[in-house]
Amino acid sequence: MKHTFLILLAILPGILFCQKESKPGTVITQFGKTYEVESPDFKTNTASELKAVFDVGRSFGDSTKINPLINTAARYLNMHADAGVSIENLKVALVIHGSAANDVLNNKNYKTKFGLDNPNNLLISALTEKGVQIILCGQTAAYRNISKSDVHPNIKFALSAMTALVQLQNENYKLINF
């Protein structure tokens, strides 16, 4: 047992320092850092259209940080562009519901609720400038008393998250749910 512990203690620094550094993206430069994957066995089809809809239904309890699920859309764009997929072939949508609705509030309303500017607003602007649709569940908005004037100006309202998810999947968007 003592020898096993000593061996683990000896190799631990090597394991810790072997972690690769993330790199900033080329599409969304301020957000969505990725890692380079050398010689993947499962090759990315860079010629096909990649349509993804992210189901974002939760927040992570720290109002000072961006929602990592929203940031995943930036990672998706950055890593696929870096892999050689043209930006025209990347179609992305986020469907926001549940506690994540707070993450799309405009600065005024976020500040009222949490005492600071919304850390997601720059990310939301960057994503929508690249054509990402960010859709808020109308049922969540009504339940939480959120109106269109309360959210970032680039947010679209849907009847419900369920409606938006089904319609986007009917348009061949593939559901990504974390």
N, C-alpha and C positions, 0 to 999 in steps of 0.2 A: 504494500500500500504506500509506504514511504517513497519507494522508487517511482511509482506511478505519479505521485504528487510532484516529485522533483523533475520528472520528464515534462509534465504539463507546465510547470513553472518555467522550464527552460524554453519551451516552444511558444508560449503565450505571446511574448513580444513580437515574434515573427508573424504570428497570426494577426495580431492587432495592427501591425504596421504594413501588412500586405493589402489592406483595403485600398481600393482605387479611389482617386479623387473624382468628384463629380465635375461636370463641365457645364458652363452656361449654354443655353440654346441659341440657335440661329434664327428662329422664328419669333419666339417670345423671349427676348434676351434677359429680362429682369427676373423671370420666374421659370420654373420647370426644368431645373438642372437634371442632367441625365448622366449615365455612365456608358463608356464605350465597351462594347462586347466584341472581343476579337474572335473572328472565325466562327460565327454561330453555325451550328449544324442544321437548324431549322431556318432556312433562308427567307428573308422578307421579299415578298413579291412587290417590287417597286413600280410595276406598271399598272397595278390594279387600283381601283378606288377603295379607300379605307374609310368607311362611314361608321362612326361610333357615337352612341348616346350613353352618357354617364348618369347613373341614378344617384343623386346626391341628396340624401335624406337626413343627414345628421351633421352636427357641429361637434367640436372636440373640447368645448368648455373653456378655452383660453381665448378671450375676446381680443387679446393683443396680437394674435398670430393669424395668418391666413388659413383658411380651411384647406387642408391638404388634399381633399377630394376635388376641390375646384382647381388646385394647382396641378392635379393629375392631367387635366386637359392640356395644360401648357407642356407638360412632359410628353404627352402623346404626340403633339405637333412637333416638338423639338426632336425627339428621338427618331421619328419617321422621316422627317426632312433630312436629318443627318445621315440616315440610312439610304437616301436617294429617292424617296417618294416625293413627287412634286407637290407643292402646296395646293395646287388645283385638285389633286386627288385625295386630299384630306378634308373630310367633312365631319365636323364635331358639333355635338349638342350636349348641353347639361340640363337635366331636369331637376329643379330644386324644390324640395318640400320638407316638411317636418321642421326640426330645429335649425336646419341650414337656411331657412328663410331669413333669419337674422343676418346672415352673412352677405346678403344682397341689398341690405338697407343702404340708403344714401348716407353721406357723412352726418348730416343734421340729425337724422333719426337714430343712427348708430350711436352718436355722441350722447343723445338723450338717454338711450338705453344703457350704454356701457361707459360713458364718460371719455371717449376718445374717438378719433376718426376711424372709419372702417378700413382695416388693413387689407381687405379684399378688393377695394375699389380700383386700385391701379391694375391689379390682375384682371378684373372684369373688363376694364377698358381695353387692355392689351389683347385679351381673348376676342372680344367682339370686333376689334379693329381687323383681326385676321379671319373674320367670318364665322366665328363660333356663335351658335345660338344659345342663349341662356334663358331658360323658360321656367317661370315660377308657377307652381301649382296654385290655381285660383281658390281651391278649397282650403289649402293651408293659409293663404293670404286672408281669406274671409274669417277663418277661425282665429287668426292672430291679429285681426283688425289692421291689416297692412293694405294700403291703397297704392295705386301706380305712382302717386307723387311721393311715396315713402321710400321707394327703392331707387337703385342706380338707374339712370335714364335708359340704359341699353337692355334692360330686362323686359322680356315678353311675358305676358300673362296667358295661361291656358285655362280651360275649364277645370282641369285637374291634372295631377302628375300622371295618373293612370292613362288619361286620354292622350297626353303628349307622348308618353312612352310607347303606347300602342301605335299611334299614327307614325311616329318616327321609325318604328320597327317595320311597319307596313311599307315604308319608303326605303327599306333595306338597310337601315342603321342597325348595327349590332349592339345589343345591350351589354354594358360593362357595369357591374354592380359590385362594390367592395363592402 
